[in-house]
Amino acid sequence: MTGLKTAGGALAAALLLCSFAAPAAAAEPPVPAEPAADKNAVVVNGIRNPELKTYRVMAAGLDAFDDYHALAPTAPEVRFKLRARSGKPSTDMDSLAMRIAGDTISIPLPIAADHTFSLPRNEQAARENADLLLNKPKGGYRWQPDIHSVGVPEGMRRLGDLRLECKVLVATAKEEIGFWLTSMINTLLLTTDWCSHEKIQLSTAAEQRIATATLTHGELRVPLKLNSERTSYTPPLGNKAYPDDALIELRYEEPAT
C-alpha cells in the first residue's frame, strides 16, 4: 500500500517525513556487494547504510496486526512485501536476501518466491534496536504490508484486509517519526486514526497494470480511482458505508504483444 494525498501542505510535508513504505536513499553512492551464494545469506560488506527499517519500527506493525486483527479475522499473519523502486530491474528481485542484525544477533529472514517475508518476534532484536539488512544498496527497494484473508477469490482484495494493512503501515510510521511529530499530526487531523480520515487517501499497489478496480458488495458496484500509471488504486478505507467484507475486483490490462 503506497501513495498519500492530503488537503494541507503542512500536513502533507509532516506525513511525508515518515516515508511510509519507502526507505530513504543513502546519502553517499552505494558500493555494490558481492552476490550471496545462498539465497538466505546476506552479504552486506561494502554497502553504506543498507538498513531497510529497524526491527523496532517493523515490530510496531506486528503489534498493530494483533490489535486490529478483527478487521481480517481469518488472515493468518501479516507478511511484508518487497518491491523494486522505479528503474530497478525486476531480475534483481530474485537475488534478494535479508537478515535481522543486532549487536549480538544475526537472524536470516527467508524471502518467498512472491518476494514476501515474515518477521518473527524477538525480544533481543528489540533490545538491541537491530536493523533489517538487505544484500542490496539502500534506497533501491520499498516494502508494504501484505495481508490476505482465507477464501478471497483470485483477482480480488478484501476491504478489511486493506484496512488492516493501513493500520500496520501507519503503526510503523508513528514508531519511526516518534511521539512529537505523531502528536502534531494527530492534532492537525483531530484524530489518532489516520486510516479513517477523509482527507487522507492511501493507494494500493497492484502486481501489474490495472484496467479497472471495482468495489463490490451484493448488488453494489463502485468504480475506484486508479493512479496515472494504472499501477495502483485507491480503496475507500475510511468510508464506513462499505463493510470489511466488501471485495475489490481487479481486472488487468492485456499484456502488450
C-alpha positions as CSV (number, residue, x, y, z in Angstrom):
1,M,0.0,0.0,0.0
2,T,1.6,3.2,-1.2
3,G,0.8,6.7,-2.1
4,L,-0.6,9.6,0.0
5,K,-2.8,12.7,-0.7
6,T,-3.7,15.3,1.8
7,A,-5.5,18.7,1.7
8,G,-3.0,20.7,3.6
9,G,0.6,21.3,2.5
10,A,1.9,21.4,6.1
11,L,0.2,18.1,6.9
12,A,1.5,16.6,3.7
13,A,5.0,17.6,4.5
14,A,4.8,16.2,8.0
15,L,3.3,12.9,6.8
16,L,6.0,12.5,4.2
17,L,8.6,12.6,6.9
18,C,7.5,9.2,8.0
19,S,8.5,7.8,4.5
20,F,5.7,5.2,5.0
21,A,6.7,2.3,2.8
22,A,9.7,4.0,1.2
23,P,13.2,3.8,2.7
24,A,15.2,7.0,2.2
25,A,18.1,6.9,-0.3
26,A,21.6,6.7,1.1
27,A,23.5,10.0,1.4
28,E,26.5,8.6,-0.4
29,P,26.6,6.5,-3.6
30,P,26.4,2.8,-2.6
31,V,29.2,0.3,-3.2
32,P,27.9,-2.9,-4.8
33,A,28.0,-6.0,-2.7
34,E,29.2,-9.4,-3.9
35,P,26.2,-11.7,-4.7
36,A,25.2,-14.1,-2.0
37,A,25.8,-17.7,-2.8
38,D,23.0,-18.8,-0.5
39,K,19.6,-17.2,-1.2
40,N,19.0,-16.8,2.5
41,A,22.5,-15.5,3.2
42,V,23.1,-11.8,3.3
43,V,26.3,-10.1,2.1
44,V,26.5,-6.5,3.4
45,N,30.2,-5.8,3.2
46,G,30.9,-2.6,1.4
47,I,27.3,-1.4,1.4
48,R,26.8,2.0,3.0
49,N,23.7,2.4,5.2
50,P,22.0,-0.8,4.0
51,E,19.1,-0.7,6.6
52,L,15.6,-1.3,5.3
53,K,14.0,-0.4,8.6
54,T,14.9,-1.0,12.2
55,Y,13.4,-4.1,13.8
56,R,11.6,-1.9,16.4
57,V,9.8,0.0,13.7
58,M,8.7,-3.1,11.8
59,A,7.7,-4.8,15.1
60,A,5.2,-2.0,15.6
61,G,3.4,-3.3,12.6
62,L,3.2,-6.8,14.2
63,D,1.5,-5.1,17.3
64,A,-1.0,-3.3,15.0
65,F,-1.9,-6.5,13.3
66,D,-2.7,-8.1,16.6
67,D,-4.6,-5.1,17.9
68,Y,-6.8,-4.7,14.8
69,H,-7.0,-8.4,13.7
70,A,-10.8,-8.1,13.9
71,L,-10.6,-6.3,10.5
72,A,-9.4,-9.5,8.9
73,P,-10.1,-12.3,11.4
74,T,-9.2,-15.2,9.1
75,A,-5.9,-13.7,7.9
76,P,-3.2,-15.9,9.4
77,E,-0.4,-13.3,9.6
78,V,1.0,-10.1,8.3
79,R,3.8,-10.5,5.8
80,F,5.8,-7.8,4.3
81,K,6.2,-7.5,0.5
82,L,9.4,-6.1,-1.1
83,R,9.1,-4.1,-4.3
84,A,11.8,-2.6,-6.5
85,R,11.8,1.1,-6.9
86,S,11.1,2.6,-10.3
87,G,14.0,1.9,-12.6
88,K,15.3,-1.2,-10.8
89,P,15.5,-4.3,-13.0
90,S,12.9,-6.9,-12.0
91,T,15.6,-9.6,-12.1
92,D,17.2,-8.1,-9.0
93,M,14.2,-9.2,-7.0
94,D,15.1,-12.8,-7.4
95,S,18.5,-12.4,-5.7
96,L,17.3,-10.6,-2.6
97,A,18.3,-11.9,0.8
98,M,17.7,-10.4,4.2
99,R,18.6,-10.7,7.9
100,I,18.0,-9.1,11.3
101,A,21.3,-7.8,12.5
102,G,22.0,-6.5,16.0
103,D,25.0,-6.2,18.3
104,T,25.0,-9.9,19.1
105,I,22.4,-11.5,16.8
106,S,22.1,-12.3,13.2
107,I,18.8,-13.9,12.1
108,P,18.2,-14.8,8.4
109,L,14.8,-13.9,7.1
110,P,13.8,-16.2,4.2
111,I,12.2,-14.3,1.2
112,A,9.5,-16.3,-0.5
113,A,9.0,-16.6,-4.3
114,D,6.4,-13.8,-4.2
115,H,9.0,-11.5,-2.5
116,T,7.3,-11.5,0.9
117,F,8.9,-12.3,4.2
118,S,7.6,-12.9,7.7
119,L,9.0,-11.0,10.7
120,P,9.5,-13.2,13.9
121,R,9.0,-11.8,17.4
122,N,12.4,-11.5,19.0
123,E,12.9,-9.6,22.3
124,Q,16.7,-9.5,21.9
125,A,16.4,-7.8,18.5
126,A,14.1,-5.2,20.1
127,R,16.5,-4.6,23.0
128,E,19.5,-4.2,20.6
129,N,17.5,-2.0,18.2
130,A,18.5,-4.3,15.5
131,D,18.3,-3.5,11.8
132,L,16.8,-5.3,8.8
133,L,19.5,-5.6,6.2
134,L,19.2,-6.4,2.6
135,N,22.0,-7.7,0.4
136,K,21.5,-4.7,-1.9
137,P,22.3,-1.0,-1.6
138,K,19.9,1.1,0.4
139,G,17.2,3.0,-1.5
140,G,16.5,0.5,-4.2
141,Y,13.6,-1.2,-2.6
142,R,10.5,-0.4,-0.7
143,W,8.1,-2.6,1.4
144,Q,4.4,-2.8,2.1
145,P,2.3,-4.9,4.4
146,D,0.7,-7.9,2.8
147,I,-2.4,-9.3,4.4
148,H,-4.8,-11.9,2.9
149,S,-7.9,-13.4,4.4
150,V,-8.7,-17.0,3.8
151,G,-11.1,-17.6,0.9
152,V,-10.8,-14.4,-1.0
153,P,-11.2,-15.2,-4.8
154,E,-8.3,-14.9,-7.2
155,G,-8.1,-11.4,-8.6
156,M,-9.9,-9.8,-5.7
157,R,-8.9,-8.0,-2.5
158,R,-11.0,-7.8,0.7
159,L,-11.5,-4.3,2.0
160,G,-10.9,-5.3,5.6
161,D,-7.5,-6.7,4.6
162,L,-6.6,-3.4,3.1
163,R,-7.8,-1.5,6.2
164,L,-5.6,-3.7,8.3
165,E,-2.6,-3.2,6.0
166,C,-3.1,0.6,6.6
167,K,-3.2,0.1,10.3
168,V,0.1,-1.8,10.1
169,L,1.7,0.8,7.8
170,V,0.6,3.7,10.0
171,A,1.9,2.0,13.2
172,T,5.3,1.7,11.7
173,A,5.2,5.3,10.5
174,K,4.3,6.5,14.0
175,E,7.1,4.4,15.6
176,E,9.6,5.8,13.1
177,I,8.7,9.5,13.4
178,G,8.3,9.5,17.2
179,F,6.0,10.9,19.7
180,W,6.3,14.6,19.0
181,L,5.6,14.5,15.2
182,T,2.9,11.9,15.7
183,S,1.2,14.1,18.2
184,M,1.4,17.1,15.8
185,I,-0.2,15.1,13.0
186,N,-2.9,13.8,15.4
187,T,-3.7,17.4,16.3
188,L,-3.9,18.5,12.7
189,L,-6.2,15.6,11.8
190,L,-8.2,15.8,15.0
191,T,-7.9,12.0,15.3
192,T,-5.3,9.3,16.0
193,D,-6.9,7.1,13.4
194,W,-5.1,8.3,10.2
195,C,-6.5,5.5,8.1
196,S,-10.1,6.6,8.6
197,H,-9.5,10.3,8.0
198,E,-11.5,11.6,5.0
199,K,-8.6,13.9,3.8
200,I,-6.1,11.1,3.7
201,Q,-6.1,8.5,0.8
202,L,-3.7,5.6,0.7
203,S,-3.4,3.8,-2.6
204,T,-2.7,0.1,-3.0
205,A,-0.2,-1.1,-5.5
206,A,-1.1,-3.9,-7.9
207,E,1.0,-6.7,-9.4
208,Q,0.6,-5.3,-13.0
209,R,-1.2,-2.5,-14.9
210,I,-4.8,-2.3,-14.0
211,A,-7.7,-1.9,-16.4
212,T,-10.4,-1.4,-13.8
213,A,-10.7,-1.7,-10.0
214,T,-14.3,-2.1,-8.7
215,L,-15.6,-2.3,-5.2
216,T,-18.4,-4.9,-5.0
217,H,-20.8,-5.9,-2.2
218,G,-24.0,-7.6,-3.1
219,E,-25.5,-5.6,-5.9
220,L,-23.3,-2.7,-5.2
221,R,-20.5,-1.9,-7.7
222,V,-18.4,1.2,-7.2
223,P,-15.5,2.1,-9.7
224,L,-12.3,3.1,-7.9
225,K,-9.8,5.7,-8.9
226,L,-6.5,4.5,-10.5
227,N,-3.3,6.4,-10.5
228,S,-2.0,7.9,-13.7
229,E,0.3,4.9,-14.4
230,R,-2.6,2.4,-13.7
231,T,-0.4,0.6,-11.2
232,S,-2.4,1.3,-8.1
233,Y,-5.9,2.0,-7.0
234,T,-7.5,3.9,-4.1
235,P,-9.8,1.9,-1.8
236,P,-12.4,3.7,0.4
237,L,-10.6,2.8,3.7
238,G,-12.3,5.4,5.8
239,N,-15.9,5.1,4.4
240,K,-17.9,3.2,7.0
241,A,-20.7,2.7,4.5
242,Y,-18.6,-0.1,2.9
243,P,-18.2,-3.2,5.2
244,D,-14.9,-5.0,5.8
245,D,-16.2,-8.0,3.7
246,A,-16.6,-5.9,0.6
247,L,-14.4,-7.1,-2.2
248,I,-12.4,-5.2,-4.8
249,E,-12.4,-6.8,-8.2
250,L,-9.2,-6.1,-10.2
251,R,-9.1,-6.5,-13.9
252,Y,-5.7,-6.2,-15.5
253,E,-4.7,-4.9,-18.9
254,E,-3.8,-7.4,-21.5
255,P,0.0,-7.8,-22.0
256,A,1.4,-6.0,-25.0
257,T,2.1,-8.1,-28.0
